């Protein structure tokens, strides 16, 4: 595991699993992760908004490709 490798080299490492739930709702794990890395206030709120927006775009991409039989890029233009 990457965190173990870092610790063996004398670095501080934490495993912080996070999730973005249904309807792109950021779970409490995301708020805690940002808090743990020292981000607070409006910066944390803005970072969570960016994360939620990215998750929504990714979800839309999956939805629009639901009928495709391949995950390769579509070069049709």
Secondary structure, DSSP 8 states (H G I E B T S, - for coil): -HHHHHHHTT---------B-GGG-B-HHHHHHHHHTT--HHHHHHHHHHHHHHHHHHHHHHHHTTT-S--S-----
